[in-house]
Amino acid sequence: MKFIPMKIGRIPGRSVMYLVLCVVILVIFYFAALYPYQRSLGAIEAKTAQVTNLIEKQRTLLPLYEEMVKRGEDKIRGTLPVPDMKAISRRDIDAVSPLFKRMAEENGMQVVSIRPDVLGLTEESRDLVVAIHLRGGFFDFRKFLVGVGGVPSLKRLEEIEIRQETGHKQFYLRVRLAIG
């Protein structure tokens, strides 16, 4: 038993060098592989907690959202006109401008210009494009659009552009009407 402590105290230099090399490799492995993994795992856990919190908020707000959607659908369906498609005769094309002018004035909009594209009409044309330029408030424009939606010959609204100017807004529309 006397010989054991002496042999432990005398480790060969080469073995110490291998031991130090193994420890250095383990430290490098820890800082190169395990430590970044632990840090990214912590970041993922933080994001997961954030998303879980957001999901819980959404769950609590879901009944309120569904109720609002239900109320909104009832209001929209009850107020928007959806007439059957009926083409304007070619003789009545001149009545298009007064129609849009009357709708604009009824809804508090100021008409800058209404230009039907009669130059683009041919004998085979089934559509008439009307460029409308209005001035007024946004909510009046909304009412005007509801009125435009009630025009029986309306095929589609092709373009809407809104520009803010001092004291009022400018509204540009391109409307496609069916003609027969």
Secondary structure, 3 states (H helix, E strand, C coil): CCHHHHHHHCCCHHHHHHHHHHHHHHHHHHHHHHHHHHHHHHHHHHHHHHHHHHHHHHHHHHHHHHHHHHHHHHHHHHHCCCCCCCCECHHHHHHHHHHHHHHHHHCCCEEEEEEECHHHCCCCCCEEEEEEEEEECHHHHHHHHHHHHCCCCEEEEEEEEEEEECCEEEEEEEEEEEEC
